[in-house]
Amino acid sequence: MGFHFKKSFKIGKLFKFNKNKKGGSITVDGPTIAGKKVKLTVNDKKKATVSLQGTGISYDTNLGGKKKK
C-alpha cells in the first residue's frame, strides 16, 4: 500500500474526467436500461469499457494500436 492521488471532476451531468499518477479516463453516462445506467469509459491505454452500472456486466475492447511484446 502507499499514498494514492486521484483527481476527478464532472462537467454537467454526463461527463466525468479522472486523473491519477498512472493515467486518466473519461466517463460518459448513457441511457438508462431496465433501471440501470449505461456508462462508457475510455482511458489513455486505448481501452474502452461499456458497463451496466450495479450489475457487474461490462464489455471491454481495445481501440487499436499494436500490442506491446
The 8 nearest C-alpha neighbors of each residue, nearest first, counted from 0:
[[1, 2, 3, 4, 20, 5, 21, 19],
 [0, 2, 3, 4, 20, 5, 19, 21],
 [1, 3, 4, 0, 5, 20, 19, 21],
 [4, 2, 1, 5, 19, 20, 0, 21],
 [3, 5, 19, 6, 2, 20, 18, 21],
 [6, 4, 19, 18, 7, 3, 17, 20],
 [7, 5, 18, 17, 19, 4, 8, 16],
 [6, 8, 17, 16, 18, 5, 15, 9],
 [7, 9, 16, 15, 17, 6, 10, 14],
 [10, 8, 15, 14, 11, 16, 7, 12],
 [11, 9, 14, 15, 12, 8, 13, 16],
 [12, 10, 13, 9, 14, 15, 8, 27],
 [11, 13, 14, 10, 9, 28, 15, 27],
 [12, 14, 28, 27, 11, 15, 10, 29],
 [15, 13, 27, 10, 9, 26, 12, 11],
 [14, 16, 9, 26, 8, 25, 10, 27],
 [15, 17, 25, 8, 7, 24, 9, 26],
 [18, 16, 7, 24, 23, 6, 25, 15],
 [19, 17, 23, 6, 5, 22, 7, 24],
 [18, 20, 5, 21, 22, 4, 23, 6],
 [19, 21, 22, 4, 18, 5, 3, 23],
 [22, 20, 19, 23, 18, 43, 5, 4],
 [23, 21, 19, 20, 18, 43, 24, 42],
 [22, 24, 18, 17, 42, 43, 19, 25],
 [23, 25, 42, 17, 41, 16, 43, 26],
 [24, 26, 16, 41, 40, 15, 42, 17],
 [27, 25, 40, 15, 39, 14, 16, 24],
 [26, 28, 14, 39, 13, 38, 29, 40],
 [29, 27, 38, 13, 37, 39, 26, 14],
 [28, 30, 37, 38, 27, 36, 31, 39],
 [29, 31, 37, 36, 32, 28, 38, 35],
 [30, 32, 36, 35, 34, 37, 33, 29],
 [33, 31, 35, 34, 36, 30, 37, 51],
 [34, 32, 35, 31, 36, 51, 30, 37],
 [33, 35, 32, 31, 36, 52, 30, 37],
 [36, 34, 32, 31, 33, 52, 51, 37],
 [35, 37, 31, 52, 51, 30, 32, 38],
 [38, 36, 51, 29, 30, 50, 31, 52],
 [37, 39, 28, 50, 29, 49, 27, 36],
 [40, 38, 49, 27, 26, 48, 28, 50],
 [39, 41, 26, 48, 47, 25, 27, 49],
 [42, 40, 47, 25, 24, 46, 48, 26],
 [43, 41, 24, 44, 46, 23, 45, 25],
 [42, 44, 45, 23, 22, 24, 41, 46],
 [43, 45, 42, 46, 22, 41, 61, 23],
 [46, 44, 62, 43, 61, 42, 63, 47],
 [45, 47, 61, 44, 62, 42, 60, 41],
 [48, 46, 41, 60, 40, 59, 61, 42],
 [49, 47, 59, 40, 58, 39, 50, 60],
 [50, 48, 39, 58, 57, 38, 40, 59],
 [51, 49, 57, 38, 37, 56, 52, 48],
 [50, 52, 37, 56, 36, 54, 35, 57],
 [53, 51, 36, 54, 35, 50, 37, 55],
 [52, 54, 55, 51, 35, 56, 36, 50],
 [55, 53, 56, 52, 51, 35, 50, 57],
 [54, 56, 53, 57, 52, 51, 50, 58],
 [57, 55, 54, 51, 50, 58, 52, 53],
 [58, 56, 50, 49, 51, 55, 59, 48],
 [57, 59, 49, 48, 50, 60, 56, 47],
 [60, 58, 48, 47, 49, 57, 46, 61],
 [59, 61, 47, 46, 62, 48, 58, 45],
 [62, 60, 46, 63, 45, 47, 59, 64],
 [63, 61, 45, 46, 60, 47, 64, 44],
 [64, 62, 61, 65, 45, 46, 66, 60],
 [63, 65, 66, 62, 45, 61, 67, 44],
 [66, 64, 67, 63, 68, 61, 62, 45],
 [65, 67, 68, 64, 63, 61, 45, 44],
 [68, 66, 65, 64, 44, 63, 45, 61],
 [67, 66, 65, 64, 44, 63, 61, 45]]
